[in-house]
Amino acid sequence: MTETPSYLTTTAEAYDAVAVLYAELFHDALDRQPLDRAALAPFAELVRTGGAGTLVAEVGCGPGHMTAHLRDLGLDAFGIDLSPVMIKLAREAYPDLRFEVGSMDATDLADGELGGILSWYSIIHTPPQELPPYFAEFHRVLAPGGYLLLGFFDSEGGPVMEFDHKVTLAYRWPIDGLAELAREAGFVEVGRMLREPQEDERQFRQGRLLMRKQ
């Protein structure tokens, strides 16, 4: 049996420990972030009209508020997260949605099962050298023409930067570097967005990348 990488165990345990507070802080986060809603809306529209199906996984779903937003945008959305406590909270908050404990680099999904994947700050805790298998898994489970939307902290022109996230160790990425990793995995870029942090957010520029499986 393959041993679970230590960074995954550390990340799951760290989010278990703060899950209740995290859910309280972020349950209405999108209400205060019009640019984030503006990034999610075209993703949802492209998935709905793209012909690859409307089944969408939010990988690293946390307490489920983003998964619920995708449902409200007309998608058949479900969530996956490493943290059992986060999944418990998500199921309690949104009993009409499906949530599963799991790792986004090794899902139980069939090849080409999904029309879309949302990875909203879920790759930030992955060591850079471990990230290519995640893109390979995203590519495997997406149908041809399916869409991938990434949310992350931008390194503002610099290289990948390690930083002390409030929950556990994390990384800031150059937007071009993430786009290149996705291209190497078989994705083409559809669009990108960079926005400045709001007053109540960590003071890093934030990036969004929208990709399509070839």
Secondary structure as GFF3:
##gff-version 3
##sequence-region A 1 214
A	DSSP	alpha_helix	6	26	.	.	.	ID=ss1
A	DSSP	three_ten_helix	29	32	.	.	.	ID=ss2
A	DSSP	alpha_helix	34	49	.	.	.	ID=ss3
A	DSSP	beta_strand	55	59	.	.	.	ID=ss4
A	DSSP	alpha_helix	65	72	.	.	.	ID=ss5
A	DSSP	beta_strand	76	81	.	.	.	ID=ss6
A	DSSP	alpha_helix	84	93	.	.	.	ID=ss7
A	DSSP	beta_strand	98	101	.	.	.	ID=ss8
A	DSSP	beta_strand	114	120	.	.	.	ID=ss9
A	DSSP	three_ten_helix	128	130	.	.	.	ID=ss10
A	DSSP	alpha_helix	132	141	.	.	.	ID=ss11
A	DSSP	beta_strand	142	153	.	.	.	ID=ss12
A	DSSP	beta_strand	161	163	.	.	.	ID=ss13
A	DSSP	beta_strand	170	172	.	.	.	ID=ss14
A	DSSP	alpha_helix	175	184	.	.	.	ID=ss15
A	DSSP	beta_strand	187	195	.	.	.	ID=ss16
A	DSSP	beta_strand	206	213	.	.	.	ID=ss17
###
